[in-house]
Amino acid sequence: MLHTLILRCSFIAYWMGASCLADIVPNYNPTPPTFPRSFAASFVMKLPYIDLSIQMTVRQLMKSGIQHVGYYDGLEQHFVNLATDELYHFVYNGTRRTCLDATERGESPSMINIFPVMEGFEFVGLRNVRGLQCEHWKKNVGRPGEYEDFFYDPMLKRPVKWSMHARNEIISAHLDDYVVNYLSVHDLVDNGREKFAPPSECDDQRARHRKAYAVPEPGPRPRDLDYGDVFNYFGRNTRSSLGTLNDFNTFKALHRRSYSDKDSAYETRFKANQAYIDRVNKANNGVRLELNSFADGLNQPPKGHRARNGPRPHSHASKWNLLPADVPLPDRWDWRDHGASPPVKDQGTCGSCWAFATIGAIESRQKIVNGAREKLAEQFLLDCTWNEINGACLGGNADLTGTTLLNTFQGFVPLDSEYGKYLSAASYCKHIRSMAGIQIDGWVQLPTGADEDIIKRALVNNGLLAISFLVTDQTTFYRSGVINDPTCKDVQNTDHAVNLVGYGTDPSSGLDYWLLRNSWSTNWGDEGYFKIVRGERDCGISLDVSYPVIRRDAENSTSFYQSPHAAHMIYHGPEISSATTLKDGEASKDAVVLM
């Protein structure tokens, strides 16, 4: 009888917008909904910070340990098989499809969970959502002001909407506002013997994987296939909802952890990180850390820089466009004070830090030289600058990107509004011949290990610099202050690209610092910015410093192939003839891939 009332009520509510269930069943007090473990679903996830709506489909067979995730009608696809530890990304590489074995690049196969863990949710009433009379469930999470709202249709027994003002629980992303609108959810029958079937383009990668991991043919190696709600394989969050809560069981509930192995190893890492954070904060050495979803060591923050560690072309210091040596440097510099630091952006679930560092430097230089604040297309770099180092969401290098822009596209970078906005996924490389954009005329790479004075003079004279550094625990858990990490002493390898914005001295700690702009949104760190101590503990900032050259030209905003300044080389100053050039996509023979 109750279901009949609900059905009639939902029908009336659809046409009249009425909230009739509350009138007919005033003491309606439902139990929390449950969700299928094997299903096919489609939904749209909105990321308001970057004005992005991601169309997603998920097909999951939990008993078989198989999941297929599709983005934008199959534009990018991920295939995971927990039974054989396989994870493949089927993506566009320029204008052709390619299959990448993500485990070869350090990713661990696991599943995303598209439904909320209902522990901690409370029923707060009934609400009309998209014409459906829904149960409204609410949970307060982490720090004050963070919450989730979930809406469930009790008659059709399916989720309708999930709103988060918290860390994104599906893609494990930073604190922000997210809205998930479910379009369809259908149960699937899983007998535990489903065949894992990624595209045929993955056959070679699968053969290599089976050989490397000694996986027998055919089928999975023996294993208990009751995988449970294993955690998100995207691992891309940058701000936790954990806040000051430091109990491991609370951490597991808040961050939806259900480990395939015993908890002990993860709990040990959690407690070790907890002790580390407490120790650093109590030391009061100028930096403030906090627990977040990286605390159990299961995932790493989004990065994506790949070092190009071999010899780099460079010329005499006079060719680096530095502030002249006879001009004294200011004690403090911050390009935000001069309107030349673009708004903090968000690389989302994609390892595209290199693209954001490149575009950030170009946008800054364009504002300084020509007074125009242009929003350029990071998506263009993801789609069109593939080479032996750059790999869209699998990482890249800003210096090599500058080379590719000059040699392949005559230095042209299209506007975001012309090329298309950022997707947080690789797409087909579009024709840019008729698009509006701006022209860079060269790309400067400072010598590895350049001293502070050179870096400062390059920064003050040119705008934001693209740099790379080594992410440590102090970066992962950063909240404020100056990172001064002993493990960052004399670093030789880096793994994340950002923009250098300024420098100064912290009045509280007395530490000299570099000021940097990250691409993890304003909800991470200090409104998206952070500071690292200058000197021997600088986490490798001086290893990879580069920036664009843009000539002062009121007509710099142009269309592809229409610029009078087309340059096909790396440019190190006003004399283009002094430059050393690399072929398109060429990297040093000593280049090392770092993720």
C-alpha positions in Angstrom: 0.0 0.0 0.0 2.8 2.4 0.9 4.5 1.8 -2.5 1.2 2.6 -4.2 0.9 5.8 -2.3 4.5 6.7 -3.3 3.8 5.9 -6.9 0.7 8.1 -7.0 2.4 10.8 -5.1 5.4 10.8 -7.4 3.1 11.0 -10.4 1.2 14.0 -9.0 4.4 15.7 -7.9 5.8 15.3 -11.4 2.9 17.3 -12.9 2.2 19.7 -10.0 5.5 20.0 -8.2 3.7 19.0 -5.0 5.4 17.5 -2.0 2.6 15.0 -1.3 4.4 12.1 0.3 5.0 14.2 3.5 1.3 14.8 3.7 0.2 11.2 3.0 2.9 9.6 5.1 3.9 12.1 7.7 6.0 9.6 9.7 7.8 8.3 6.7 11.2 7.2 8.0 13.1 5.1 5.4 16.2 3.0 5.8 19.3 4.1 3.9 19.3 2.9 0.3 21.6 0.2 -1.0 23.2 0.0 -4.4 24.0 -2.8 -6.9 27.5 -4.2 -7.0 27.2 -5.1 -10.7 25.5 -2.6 -12.9 25.6 -0.4 -16.0 25.2 3.3 -15.3 25.4 6.7 -17.0 25.5 10.1 -15.3 26.8 13.7 -15.7 29.2 15.0 -13.2 29.6 18.8 -13.0 32.8 20.5 -11.7 31.7 24.1 -11.3 35.1 25.5 -10.5 36.3 24.9 -14.1 32.7 25.0 -15.6 33.0 21.4 -16.7 30.4 18.7 -17.2 31.8 15.2 -17.6 29.6 12.7 -19.3 30.4 9.3 -17.8 29.4 5.7 -18.2 30.4 2.8 -15.9 29.9 -0.9 -16.4 30.9 -2.9 -13.4 31.0 -6.6 -12.6 32.2 -6.8 -9.0 32.4 -10.5 -8.7 34.5 -10.8 -11.8 36.6 -7.8 -10.7 36.0 -5.9 -14.0 35.1 -2.3 -14.6 34.9 -0.2 -17.8 34.7 3.6 -17.4 33.9 5.8 -20.4 34.2 9.6 -20.7 32.3 11.8 -23.2 30.7 8.9 -25.2 33.9 6.9 -25.3 36.3 9.7 -26.1 38.5 8.3 -23.4 38.0 4.9 -21.8 39.6 3.0 -18.9 39.5 -0.8 -18.5 40.3 -2.4 -15.2 40.6 -6.1 -14.3 41.4 -6.7 -10.6 41.9 -10.4 -11.2 44.9 -9.9 -13.3 46.0 -6.4 -12.1 45.4 -4.8 -15.5 44.5 -1.2 -16.2 44.4 0.3 -19.7 43.7 3.8 -20.9 42.2 3.9 -24.4 42.8 7.5 -25.5 43.5 9.8 -28.5 47.1 10.4 -29.3 46.9 13.4 -31.6 44.6 12.1 -34.4 44.7 8.4 -33.7 43.6 6.0 -31.0 46.1 4.3 -28.7 46.1 2.0 -25.8 48.3 2.6 -22.8 49.1 0.2 -20.0 48.7 2.4 -17.0 50.5 -0.1 -14.7 53.7 0.5 -16.6 53.5 4.1 -15.5 52.9 3.3 -11.8 49.1 3.3 -11.6 47.4 0.6 -9.4 44.3 -1.1 -10.8 41.2 -0.4 -8.7 37.7 0.7 -9.2 35.8 4.0 -8.9 32.7 4.0 -6.8 29.9 6.0 -8.3 27.5 5.7 -5.3 27.9 7.3 -1.8 28.8 5.2 1.2 25.6 5.8 3.3 27.3 5.6 6.6 26.9 8.9 8.3 24.0 10.1 6.1 20.7 11.1 7.8 17.3 11.3 6.3 16.1 14.9 6.4 12.8 14.8 4.5 11.4 14.5 1.0 12.2 16.8 -1.9 11.1 17.2 -5.5 14.1 16.7 -7.8 13.8 16.7 -11.5 10.1 16.0 -11.2 10.6 13.0 -8.9 9.6 12.7 -5.2 12.9 11.8 -3.6 14.3 11.0 -0.2 16.8 13.6 0.9 19.8 12.3 2.7 22.5 14.6 4.2 25.9 14.1 5.7 28.2 16.6 7.3 31.8 15.7 6.6 35.2 16.9 7.8 35.6 20.6 8.7 32.5 22.8 9.4 30.7 23.8 6.3 31.5 20.6 4.3 28.5 18.4 3.5 26.9 16.1 0.9 23.3 15.8 -0.2 22.0 12.7 -1.8 18.6 12.3 -3.4 17.0 8.8 -4.0 13.8 7.8 -5.7 12.3 5.1 -3.4 9.7 3.9 -5.9 12.1 3.3 -8.8 14.8 2.4 -6.3 17.5 4.4 -8.1 19.8 7.4 -7.3 18.7 10.7 -8.8 21.3 13.3 -7.7 24.4 13.6 -5.5 25.6 17.1 -4.5 28.9 17.5 -2.7 30.4 20.6 -1.1 33.3 18.5 0.0 36.0 16.3 -1.5 34.7 14.6 -4.7 34.0 11.0 -3.7 33.9 9.6 -7.2 37.1 11.0 -8.8 38.8 11.7 -5.5 39.2 15.4 -6.2 39.7 18.4 -4.0 37.2 20.2 -1.9 34.7 22.1 -4.0 31.1 22.0 -5.2 30.1 19.0 -7.4 26.8 17.9 -8.8 26.2 14.3 -10.1 23.0 13.8 -12.0 22.3 10.1 -12.6 20.7 9.3 -15.9 20.3 5.6 -15.7 21.3 2.7 -13.4 20.6 -0.9 -14.4 21.5 -4.1 -12.5 23.7 -6.7 -14.2 24.0 -10.4 -13.6 27.6 -11.4 -12.8 28.5 -15.1 -12.6 32.2 -14.3 -11.8 33.4 -15.5 -15.2 33.0 -12.4 -17.3 35.6 -12.1 -20.1 37.8 -9.0 -19.8 37.6 -7.4 -23.3 39.5 -4.1 -23.8 39.9 -3.0 -27.4 42.1 -5.0 -29.8 44.5 -2.1 -29.8 45.5 -3.3 -26.3 46.5 -6.8 -27.4 50.3 -6.0 -27.5 50.1 -4.3 -24.1 48.2 -7.2 -22.6 50.7 -9.7 -23.9 53.6 -7.7 -22.3 51.6 -7.4 -19.1 50.9 -11.2 -18.9 54.6 -11.8 -19.5 55.8 -9.3 -16.9 53.3 -10.4 -14.2 53.3 -14.2 -15.1 49.5 -14.2 -15.6 48.5 -17.6 -17.0 46.5 -18.0 -20.2 43.5 -18.1 -20.3 41.7 -16.3 -17.6 42.7 -14.8 -14.2 45.2 -16.3 -11.8 43.5 -17.9 -8.7 42.2 -15.2 -6.3 39.2 -14.4 -4.2 37.2 -12.3 -6.5 34.9 -10.7 -3.9 36.6 -7.3 -4.4 34.1 -5.1 -2.5 34.1 -1.4 -2.8 37.7 -1.0 -3.7 39.0 2.5 -4.0 39.2 4.9 -6.9 41.9 4.2 -9.4 42.1 7.8 -10.6 43.6 9.0 -7.3 43.5 12.7 -8.1 42.3 14.6 -5.1 44.0 17.7 -3.8 42.0 18.5 -0.7 40.5 16.2 1.9 37.3 16.5 3.9 39.1 14.9 6.8 40.2 18.1 8.5 41.3 17.6 12.1 39.7 14.1 12.5 42.5 11.7 13.0 40.9 8.3 13.8 41.7 5.6 11.3 38.1 4.2 11.3 36.8 7.7 10.8 39.3 8.2 7.9 38.1 5.0 6.3 34.5 6.0 6.5 35.0 9.6 5.3 37.2 8.5 2.4 35.3 5.4 1.4 38.2 3.0 2.0 37.5 -0.7 1.7 40.9 -2.4 1.1 41.3 -5.6 -0.8 44.1 -6.5 1.6 44.2 -6.3 5.4 43.9 -2.9 6.9 47.1 -3.2 8.9 49.5 -1.9 6.3 47.3 1.1 5.4 46.7 1.9 9.1 50.4 1.8 9.7 51.0 4.3 6.9 48.1 6.4 8.2 49.5 6.5 11.7 53.0 7.2 10.4 51.7 10.2 8.3 49.7 11.4 11.3 52.8 11.3 13.5 54.8 13.1 10.8 52.2 15.9 10.5 52.0 16.3 14.2 55.7 16.4 14.5 56.1 19.0 11.7 53.3 21.2 13.1 54.7 21.0 16.7 58.1 21.9 15.5 56.7 25.3 14.4 59.3 25.6 11.6 57.1 27.8 9.4 54.8 25.3 7.6 51.4 24.1 8.5 50.3 20.6 7.4 47.0 18.7 7.7 45.7 15.2 7.3 43.9 14.5 4.0 43.0 11.6 1.8 46.6 10.8 0.9 47.2 9.8 4.6 47.0 6.0 4.1 49.4 6.1 1.1 46.9 4.4 -1.3 47.0 7.3 -3.7 49.3 10.2 -4.7 48.4 13.8 -5.6 47.9 14.7 -9.2 51.2 15.5 -10.9 52.3 14.6 -14.4 55.7 16.3 -14.9 58.3 14.2 -16.8 61.8 15.4 -16.4 64.0 16.1 -19.5 67.1 15.6 -17.5 69.8 15.6 -20.2 71.8 18.6 -21.5 69.6 21.4 -22.5 70.3 24.1 -25.1 71.3 27.4 -23.6 73.3 30.5 -24.5 75.2 33.2 -22.7 73.3 34.9 -19.8 72.8 38.1 -21.9 70.5 36.1 -24.1 68.2 35.0 -21.3 66.1 38.2 -21.1 67.2 38.8 -17.6 66.8 41.9 -15.5 70.1 43.7 -16.1 72.8 43.0 -13.6 73.1 46.7 -12.7 69.5 47.0 -11.7 69.0 46.0 -8.1 66.5 43.3 -7.4 63.6 44.1 -5.0 63.6 42.3 -1.7 60.2 40.9 -2.4 58.3 40.1 -5.7 54.8 38.8 -6.3 53.3 38.9 -9.9 49.9 38.9 -8.3 50.6 42.5 -7.2 51.1 43.5 -10.8 48.1 41.7 -12.3 50.2 39.2 -14.2 49.4 36.0 -12.4 46.4 34.3 -14.0 43.7 32.8 -11.8 44.5 29.5 -10.2 43.2 26.7 -12.4 42.4 23.0 -11.8 43.9 20.1 -13.7 41.1 17.9 -12.3 41.7 14.1 -12.7 44.4 14.5 -15.4 48.2 14.4 -15.0 48.4 17.6 -17.0 50.4 19.9 -14.7 53.0 20.4 -17.5 50.2 21.9 -19.7 49.0 24.3 -17.0 52.6 25.4 -16.2 53.2 26.1 -19.8 50.0 28.0 -20.4 50.4 29.9 -17.1 53.7 31.2 -18.2 52.4 32.2 -21.7 49.3 33.9 -20.3 51.5 35.9 -17.8 54.0 37.0 -20.4 51.2 38.0 -22.8 49.6 40.2 -20.1 53.0 41.9 -19.4 54.0 42.5 -23.0 50.7 43.4 -24.7 48.4 44.2 -21.8 45.9 41.5 -22.7 44.7 38.8 -20.4 44.0 35.9 -22.7 42.6 32.6 -21.6 44.5 30.0 -23.6 43.7 26.4 -24.2 45.4 23.8 -22.1 43.3 21.2 -23.9 45.2 22.1 -27.1 48.5 21.0 -25.5 46.9 17.8 -24.3 45.5 16.9 -27.7 48.3 18.1 -30.0 51.7 18.0 -28.4 52.2 14.2 -28.0 55.8 13.0 -28.3 58.2 10.7 -26.6 57.9 12.7 -23.4 54.5 14.4 -23.5 51.5 12.1 -23.1 48.4 14.2 -22.3 47.1 13.0 -18.9 50.1 10.7 -18.4 52.5 13.6 -18.0 54.7 15.9 -20.0 57.4 18.6 -19.9 57.0 22.4 -20.3 60.3 23.0 -22.0 59.7 20.3 -24.6 56.1 21.6 -25.1 57.6 25.0 -25.9 59.8 23.3 -28.5 56.9 21.5 -30.0 54.8 24.6 -30.2 57.5 26.4 -32.1 58.5 23.6 -34.4 55.1 22.3 -35.2 52.7 25.2 -34.8 55.0 28.2 -35.4 54.5 29.2 -31.8 50.7 29.5 -32.1 48.5 28.8 -29.1 44.7 29.1 -29.6 42.3 30.7 -27.2 40.3 28.5 -24.9 37.1 30.0 -26.4 38.2 29.0 -29.9 39.7 25.6 -29.4 37.3 24.3 -26.7 37.5 24.3 -23.0 39.5 21.9 -20.8 38.1 18.4 -20.6 40.5 16.7 -18.1 40.9 14.0 -20.7 42.8 13.7 -24.0 40.8 14.4 -27.2 41.2 14.5 -31.0 43.7 17.2 -32.1 41.6 19.8 -33.9 42.6 21.9 -36.9 43.5 25.3 -35.7 44.1 27.1 -39.0 41.2 29.5 -38.6 41.3 29.9 -34.8 42.2 33.1 -32.9 45.1 32.9 -30.5 48.5 34.3 -29.6 52.0 33.8 -30.9 55.1 33.0 -28.9 58.3 33.8 -30.6 60.7 31.6 -28.6 61.2 29.5 -25.5 63.9 30.1 -22.9 65.4 27.3 -20.9 67.7 28.3 -18.1 70.7 26.1 -17.5 70.2 23.3 -15.0 71.0 24.5 -11.4 70.8 28.2 -12.2 71.6 30.3 -9.2 68.9 32.3 -7.3 70.0 35.6 -8.7 69.5 34.4 -12.3 66.1 32.9 -11.5 65.0 36.0 -9.7 66.1 38.2 -12.6 64.3 36.0 -15.1 61.2 36.1 -13.0 61.1 39.8 -12.5 61.8 40.6 -16.2 59.6 37.9 -17.9 56.6 37.0 -15.7 55.6 33.6 -14.4 58.2 30.9 -15.0 57.4 27.2 -15.7 59.3 25.2 -13.2 59.3 21.7 -11.8 60.0 20.4 -8.3 59.8 17.3 -6.1 56.5 16.7 -4.3 57.1 15.5 -0.8 54.7 14.9 2.2 54.9 18.5 3.2 53.6 19.5 -0.2 50.9 16.8 -0.2 49.5 18.0 3.2 50.4 21.7 2.8 48.0 24.3 4.3 50.2 27.4 4.9 53.6 28.7 5.7 56.9 27.8 4.1 57.8 24.2 3.1 61.3 23.5 4.6 61.7 19.8 4.2 65.0 18.1 4.9 64.2 15.4 2.3 64.3 18.2 -0.3 68.0 18.8 0.1 70.1 18.6 -3.0 67.2 17.1 -5.1 68.2 15.8 -8.5 64.8 14.6 -9.8 61.4 16.3 -10.0 57.9 15.1 -10.6 55.4 18.1 -10.7 55.3 21.2 -12.8 53.9 24.6 -11.5 54.5 28.3 -12.0 57.0 30.4 -10.1 55.3 33.6 -9.1 57.5 35.4 -6.7 59.9 35.4 -3.8 60.4 37.0 -0.4 61.0 36.4 3.3 58.4 35.0 5.7 58.0 37.4 8.6 56.9 34.7 11.0 59.7 32.2 10.4 62.3 34.4 8.9 62.7 31.9 6.0 63.5 33.1 2.5 60.9 31.5 0.1 59.8 31.0 -3.4 56.1 31.6 -4.1 54.5 29.1 -6.5 51.1 28.7 -8.2 49.7 25.2 -8.3 47.0 23.7 -10.5 44.9 22.0 -7.9 42.3 24.7 -7.5 42.0 27.4 -4.8 40.8 24.8 -2.3 44.3 23.3 -1.9 47.0 25.1 0.1 46.9 28.8 0.5 44.2 29.6 -2.1 46.0 27.5 -4.6 49.5 29.0 -3.9 52.3 27.7 -1.7 55.8 28.6 -0.6 59.1 26.6 -0.6 62.2 27.7 1.2 65.0 29.0 -1.0 68.4 27.4 -0.9 69.5 23.8 -0.6 66.1 22.6 0.5 64.2 24.1 -2.5 62.9 20.7 -3.7 64.8 21.0 -7.0 63.2 24.3 -8.3 66.3 25.4 -10.1 66.6 22.1 -12.1 64.1 22.9 -14.8 63.2 26.6 -15.3 61.8 27.9 -18.6 59.5 30.6 -20.0 58.2 32.0 -23.3 59.3 34.9 -25.4 56.6 37.1 -26.8 57.4 40.2 -28.8 55.7 43.5 -28.0 53.1 43.6 -30.7 49.6 45.1 -30.4 48.5 42.7 -33.1 49.9 39.6 -31.3 46.5 38.2 -31.0 46.2 36.6 -34.4 45.2 33.5 -36.3 47.4 30.5 -37.1 49.8 31.0 -40.0 49.0 34.7 -40.1 51.7 35.9 -37.7 54.7 37.7 -39.2 56.9 36.3 -36.3 56.8 32.6 -37.0 59.8 31.0 -35.3 60.9 27.4 -35.5 63.5 27.3 -32.7 64.1 27.6 -29.1 64.8 31.3 -28.5 67.2 32.5 -25.8 67.0 36.3 -26.2 66.6 39.1 -28.8 68.9 37.4 -31.3 67.0 34.4 -32.7 70.1 33.4 -34.7 71.8 32.5 -31.4 69.3 29.8 -30.5 69.9 26.1 -30.5 67.1 24.1 -32.0 65.7 20.6 -31.5 63.6 18.7 -34.0 59.9 18.5 -33.3 59.3 16.2 -30.3 63.0 15.5 -29.9 64.2 15.1 -26.3 67.6 14.6 -24.8 68.9 11.1 -25.0 69.2 11.2 -21.2 65.6 12.2 -20.6 63.9 10.3 -17.7 60.2 9.7 -17.4 59.0 10.7 -13.9 55.4 10.5 -12.7 
